[in-house]
Amino acid sequence: MGKVIYLKYQDALRPEVIRTVEKMLSCRDPERLGYHKYTCPEHPEEYIIVPRTFKTRFCNSCGKVLTDKWVERIEKDFPPTSFHHICFTVPQELRELLDEYRFLLNCLFQASSKTILSWSKERHFLPAMVSSCHTFGRDLKFHPHLHMLMSSGGVDLKSKRLNRWRRCSFIPFKMLHKRYRFLLIQELKDTIRRHLKENPAPGKLSLFSHPGVLDAFFDPLLKINWYGHDSTELPHQDFTVSYIVRYTKRPPLAECKILDYSKTPDSDEDRVTFSYRERRHPEVRWTLPVEKFMGLLIKAYSSSNILE
């Protein structure tokens, strides 16, 4: 059933998404990938067969192994200090544009890093940062936002010692939030201008080549109060593997959130019930046809950094 539904949505998916999903569907299938056969030399009738895997993070079993290895490696790169977790978002007015032109998502990384670095250099320290872009919300709809883990302090830029650490636990989030909005709008404008210069052929983005259109579309967004969040300072002992995984490698929907799979009493239509909860809101349960659920799930996976 899952494969039939997936094939229905193939025409709307990018080629790399189709390849990744095909790999996941073929994982541990000995007829498609082959297998390793281990036989006892003294008892050739005794053997075991181990199917090959595709080792893609989209696969539930392979993804767990690859994520654990990534976390083990990345933990060694973090200094033993406390951290802040900062969430950078975009307004609803930009979601359709970012969904259609995915290369613009890189502007979130550029704007957020410039926001933090411009402030930290004013205070003469260089922090450690790691960022991950999530393109899905808890309801599986397209909702791009960026999670950043930033050290509470950094390398002292005024010190003659290269490894001298300067602590800074206070982050002026309200000021940085406004700076981020300005820098993101600036990055989007500059990126679109470069794209139009390098790709003069007609397209949907060519609308922005007309005088005044770019500013007329983006400048009003500076007056909108985009949602953002900064955590309290996280002690080093609380900076665990599970926390890293939660905000960097997590899938769009955990299996525990799928509450029911059944047929409706008055029809043969399969339906799925899953739950999600937005920040500061009660839990929501959503029941929908399995085809719509699979469509949302595939779109969320195909938008995320899980597909490589």
Backbone torsions as a table, in degrees:
resi	resn	phi	psi	omega
1	MET	NA	-46.4	-178.5
2	GLY	-59.2	-40.9	-177.8
3	LYS	-69.9	-38.9	178.8
4	VAL	-60.6	-44.2	180.0
5	ILE	-66.0	-42.0	179.1
6	TYR	-59.3	-44.0	-178.8
7	LEU	-63.1	-29.0	179.0
8	LYS	-63.5	-30.4	-176.8
9	TYR	-97.3	6.2	-174.4
10	GLN	-58.9	-39.7	-175.5
11	ASP	-63.5	-22.8	-177.7
12	ALA	-95.6	3.5	-175.2
13	LEU	-106.7	151.1	176.5
14	ARG	-72.3	152.6	-177.3
15	PRO	-55.9	-39.9	-179.3
16	GLU	-67.0	-28.7	176.9
17	VAL	-69.2	-44.0	179.4
18	ILE	-60.8	-43.1	179.6
19	ARG	-62.4	-41.5	-177.9
20	THR	-68.0	-42.7	179.0
21	VAL	-65.1	-39.3	177.4
22	GLU	-62.0	-39.0	177.5
23	LYS	-62.0	-43.9	-179.8
24	MET	-62.4	-41.7	-179.9
25	LEU	-69.0	-24.3	180.0
26	SER	-91.2	-10.9	-175.0
27	CYS	-60.0	131.7	-179.9
28	ARG	63.3	23.5	174.5
29	ASP	-99.7	104.6	-175.4
30	PRO	-62.8	-26.1	-179.1
31	GLU	-74.4	-27.1	-177.4
32	ARG	-99.1	-36.4	-176.5
33	LEU	-107.2	-15.8	-174.2
34	GLY	88.2	-172.0	-176.2
35	TYR	-160.6	165.8	173.4
36	HIS	-102.9	132.7	-179.8
37	LYS	-114.0	122.3	-179.1
38	TYR	-111.3	119.8	-176.0
39	THR	-122.2	141.9	176.4
40	CYS	-75.4	125.7	-178.8
41	PRO	-58.7	-33.9	-177.1
42	GLU	-87.7	-19.2	179.8
43	HIS	-133.8	76.7	-175.1
44	PRO	-59.7	-20.6	178.0
45	GLU	-75.3	-13.1	178.4
46	GLU	-98.8	118.6	-179.6
47	TYR	-155.1	164.0	173.9
48	ILE	-131.2	149.8	-179.7
49	ILE	-116.2	127.7	178.9
50	VAL	-116.8	109.5	-179.9
51	PRO	-64.2	148.5	177.9
52	ARG	-78.0	155.2	178.7
53	THR	-117.5	160.8	-179.9
54	PHE	-93.0	-14.3	177.3
55	LYS	56.4	49.3	174.0
56	THR	-108.7	143.9	-177.5
57	ARG	-71.1	-12.9	177.0
58	PHE	-72.3	-21.9	178.5
59	CYS	-80.3	134.4	-176.9
60	ASN	-59.7	-43.9	-176.5
61	SER	-77.1	-48.1	179.9
62	CYS	-66.9	-37.4	-178.1
63	GLY	-62.0	-36.1	179.4
64	LYS	-63.8	-43.8	-179.7
65	VAL	-65.2	-46.7	-179.0
66	LEU	-65.2	-36.9	178.4
67	THR	-66.2	-42.6	179.3
68	ASP	-61.2	-40.5	179.0
69	LYS	-66.8	-39.8	179.2
70	TRP	-63.1	-44.3	-179.1
71	VAL	-63.6	-42.6	179.7
72	GLU	-60.4	-38.0	-180.0
73	ARG	-74.6	-42.3	-173.9
74	ILE	-72.8	-29.4	-179.8
75	GLU	-62.0	-32.3	-178.4
76	LYS	-69.4	-19.2	-177.3
77	ASP	-88.5	-10.4	-178.4
78	PHE	-88.3	133.3	177.0
79	PRO	-70.9	153.2	-179.7
80	PRO	-75.8	75.8	-179.4
81	THR	-145.2	171.5	177.1
82	SER	-77.3	163.2	-175.3
83	PHE	-135.0	162.3	169.6
84	HIS	-117.3	142.3	175.7
85	HIS	-107.1	116.1	-177.2
86	ILE	-115.8	135.7	178.2
87	CYS	-113.4	123.5	177.2
88	PHE	-108.6	128.5	-177.5
89	THR	-118.8	-179.5	173.7
90	VAL	-129.5	154.5	179.1
91	PRO	-73.3	160.5	-179.6
92	GLN	-59.0	-30.2	-177.9
93	GLU	-64.4	-18.2	-178.3
94	LEU	-100.2	-9.1	-171.8
95	ARG	-64.5	-42.7	-179.1
96	GLU	-64.1	-40.0	178.8
97	LEU	-63.6	-45.0	-179.1
98	LEU	-70.2	-30.5	179.2
99	ASP	-68.2	-38.6	-177.3
100	GLU	-81.8	-33.6	-178.2
101	TYR	-119.4	87.0	-171.6
102	ARG	-66.1	-24.3	-179.2
103	PHE	-64.1	-19.5	177.9
104	LEU	-72.5	-15.9	178.1
105	LEU	-63.7	-24.6	177.8
106	ASN	-63.4	-21.2	178.2
107	CYS	-64.7	-28.8	177.0
108	LEU	-63.2	-42.7	178.6
109	PHE	-65.8	-44.7	-178.2
110	GLN	-63.2	-47.5	-176.2
111	ALA	-68.0	-41.7	-178.4
112	SER	-67.9	-42.2	179.4
113	SER	-67.2	-39.9	177.0
114	LYS	-64.1	-35.2	179.0
115	THR	-60.9	-50.4	-177.4
116	ILE	-71.4	-43.9	-176.4
117	LEU	-68.3	-35.8	179.0
118	SER	-65.0	-37.0	178.6
119	TRP	-74.1	-44.8	-176.2
120	SER	-67.0	-35.4	179.3
121	LYS	-69.7	-27.2	173.5
122	GLU	-64.3	-26.4	178.5
123	ARG	-104.1	11.0	168.7
124	HIS	65.1	41.5	170.9
125	PHE	-144.9	155.5	-178.4
126	LEU	-117.2	109.2	-176.3
127	PRO	-81.6	165.0	170.8
128	ALA	-90.8	134.3	-177.5
129	MET	-139.1	145.8	169.8
130	VAL	-140.1	134.7	-175.9
131	SER	-127.6	149.5	177.6
132	SER	-140.6	131.7	-178.8
133	CYS	-96.6	123.1	172.5
134	HIS	-105.2	131.3	-178.3
135	THR	-107.2	11.4	-178.6
136	PHE	-128.5	148.9	173.0
137	GLY	-95.4	-179.5	-178.7
138	ARG	-70.5	-17.5	175.7
139	ASP	-93.9	11.5	176.5
140	LEU	75.0	0.9	178.7
141	LYS	-81.7	160.5	-177.9
142	PHE	-67.3	116.9	-177.6
143	HIS	-151.4	81.7	-175.4
144	PRO	-68.8	135.5	175.3
145	HIS	-157.7	160.4	-174.7
146	LEU	-122.1	130.7	175.2
147	HIS	-100.0	128.6	178.4
148	MET	-125.2	132.2	170.6
149	LEU	-105.0	121.7	-174.9
150	MET	-125.6	134.4	-179.9
151	SER	-69.3	148.4	177.9
152	SER	-81.3	75.8	-175.1
153	GLY	120.7	-170.6	-179.5
154	GLY	-178.8	-168.0	-179.9
155	VAL	-67.1	129.1	-179.0
156	ASP	-72.1	115.3	-176.9
157	LEU	-78.1	-15.5	179.8
158	LYS	-93.8	-11.7	-178.1
159	SER	-81.7	146.4	176.7
160	LYS	-77.1	-19.5	176.3
161	ARG	-83.3	127.6	-174.2
162	LEU	-68.1	-26.5	-175.2
163	ASN	-106.4	16.3	-179.5
164	ARG	-73.0	130.8	-176.1
165	TRP	-100.7	134.1	178.2
166	ARG	-115.1	119.1	-176.6
167	ARG	-82.4	140.0	177.4
168	CYS	-152.4	99.9	-175.7
169	SER	-92.3	-17.1	-178.2
170	PHE	-92.5	131.4	176.7
171	ILE	-121.6	119.4	178.7
172	PRO	-74.7	77.5	-168.0
173	PHE	-63.5	-40.9	-178.1
174	LYS	-60.6	-42.2	178.5
175	MET	-67.1	-44.2	-178.9
176	LEU	-66.5	-32.2	178.9
177	HIS	-62.3	-43.1	178.0
178	LYS	-67.9	-38.0	178.4
179	ARG	-65.1	-39.6	178.5
180	TYR	-62.4	-42.7	178.9
181	ARG	-59.2	-45.3	179.7
182	PHE	-63.7	-45.8	-177.0
183	LEU	-67.8	-36.1	178.8
184	LEU	-66.4	-44.5	177.1
185	ILE	-60.1	-41.1	178.7
186	GLN	-63.7	-43.6	179.4
187	GLU	-64.1	-41.8	179.5
188	LEU	-64.0	-43.9	178.2
189	LYS	-60.6	-48.9	-178.1
190	ASP	-63.6	-39.9	-178.9
191	THR	-67.2	-40.6	178.8
192	ILE	-66.9	-40.3	178.0
193	ARG	-61.4	-44.2	178.8
194	ARG	-63.8	-40.7	-179.7
195	HIS	-62.9	-42.7	-179.6
196	LEU	-67.7	-32.8	179.0
197	LYS	-71.0	-37.8	-178.9
198	GLU	-83.8	-21.0	-178.6
199	ASN	-129.1	77.3	-175.9
200	PRO	-72.0	-8.3	-178.6
201	ALA	-63.1	148.8	-179.6
202	PRO	-59.6	142.6	179.3
203	GLY	-170.3	177.9	-178.1
204	LYS	-63.8	-35.1	-179.6
205	LEU	-72.1	-15.8	-178.9
206	SER	-64.0	-16.1	175.5
207	LEU	-58.1	-34.1	-178.1
208	PHE	-74.8	-6.0	179.3
209	SER	-78.6	-15.3	178.6
210	HIS	-73.5	140.9	-176.4
211	PRO	-55.6	129.4	174.3
212	GLY	86.2	-16.6	-176.1
213	VAL	-68.3	-42.0	-178.4
214	LEU	-60.1	-48.9	179.9
215	ASP	-67.1	-38.7	-178.7
216	ALA	-64.5	-31.3	-179.7
217	PHE	-80.8	-44.6	-171.4
218	PHE	-89.1	-36.8	-172.3
219	ASP	-59.8	-39.2	178.1
220	PRO	-61.8	-21.5	-179.3
221	LEU	-70.3	-18.4	178.1
222	LEU	-67.5	-20.3	-178.6
223	LYS	-91.2	-4.5	179.9
224	ILE	-88.7	137.3	179.7
225	ASN	-86.5	88.1	179.8
226	TRP	-64.4	147.2	178.1
227	TYR	-72.9	139.0	176.0
228	GLY	-149.5	162.6	-177.2
229	HIS	-148.1	138.4	173.2
230	ASP	-128.7	126.4	-178.8
231	SER	-74.5	167.0	167.1
232	THR	-69.6	164.9	-178.1
233	GLU	-62.9	128.8	-177.6
234	LEU	-97.6	114.9	178.4
235	PRO	-59.6	155.0	-177.3
236	HIS	-59.5	-37.5	-178.0
237	GLN	-67.9	-19.2	177.3
238	ASP	-91.6	-6.6	-179.8
239	PHE	-83.8	79.7	-170.4
240	THR	-99.6	172.7	177.1
241	VAL	-59.1	-42.7	-178.0
242	SER	-62.5	-33.9	179.9
243	TYR	-69.6	-41.3	178.7
244	ILE	-61.7	-46.3	-177.9
245	VAL	-63.1	-40.7	-175.6
246	ARG	-58.6	-37.4	-174.7
247	TYR	-109.7	11.8	176.3
248	THR	-130.3	-47.1	-172.8
249	LYS	-113.6	7.8	-174.5
250	ARG	-68.7	147.5	176.1
251	PRO	-77.4	167.2	179.9
252	PRO	-61.5	-31.4	-176.8
253	LEU	-144.7	124.5	176.9
254	ALA	-77.2	148.8	-178.5
255	GLU	-60.6	-31.4	-178.6
256	CYS	-66.8	-16.2	179.2
257	LYS	-82.2	-13.6	176.4
258	ILE	-83.8	111.9	-171.2
259	LEU	-94.4	-29.7	-175.0
260	ASP	-158.9	147.0	173.4
261	TYR	-138.5	114.0	-174.9
262	SER	-158.6	174.4	175.9
263	LYS	-97.6	146.3	177.3
264	THR	-73.3	145.1	-176.4
265	PRO	-60.1	-34.0	-174.3
266	ASP	-96.2	5.8	178.6
267	SER	-156.8	173.7	178.7
268	ASP	-95.5	13.0	-176.7
269	GLU	-75.9	127.7	176.3
270	ASP	-76.7	140.7	-178.7
271	ARG	-133.7	150.1	-179.4
272	VAL	-121.4	138.1	174.6
273	THR	-117.8	124.8	175.8
274	PHE	-135.1	162.8	-176.7
275	SER	-120.4	153.6	173.6
276	TYR	-154.6	162.2	179.5
277	ARG	-142.9	121.4	175.4
278	GLU	-78.6	160.8	-178.8
279	ARG	-59.7	131.8	178.4
280	ARG	61.9	24.2	176.9
281	HIS	-129.5	153.0	178.1
282	PRO	-68.0	163.7	-179.8
283	GLU	-64.7	142.0	178.9
284	VAL	-115.9	135.7	174.1
285	ARG	-109.5	129.0	-175.6
286	TRP	-124.8	121.2	175.6
287	THR	-109.1	127.8	-177.2
288	LEU	-149.8	161.5	178.5
289	PRO	-58.5	147.4	-174.8
290	VAL	-61.7	-33.3	179.3
291	GLU	-65.4	-40.7	178.5
292	LYS	-68.0	-38.6	177.9
293	PHE	-62.4	-46.0	179.1
294	MET	-63.6	-37.0	178.4
295	GLY	-63.5	-43.7	177.6
296	LEU	-64.4	-42.5	-177.1
297	LEU	-66.0	-44.5	179.4
298	ILE	-64.6	-41.0	179.3
299	LYS	-64.9	-40.8	178.5
300	ALA	-64.8	-44.2	177.9
301	TYR	-64.0	-41.7	-176.7
302	SER	-70.8	-21.0	178.4
303	SER	-86.5	-19.3	-170.6
304	SER	-88.4	174.3	178.7
305	ASN	-83.9	11.0	176.8
306	ILE	-75.7	-33.6	179.7
307	LEU	-85.4	125.6	-176.0
308	GLU	-118.4	NA	NA
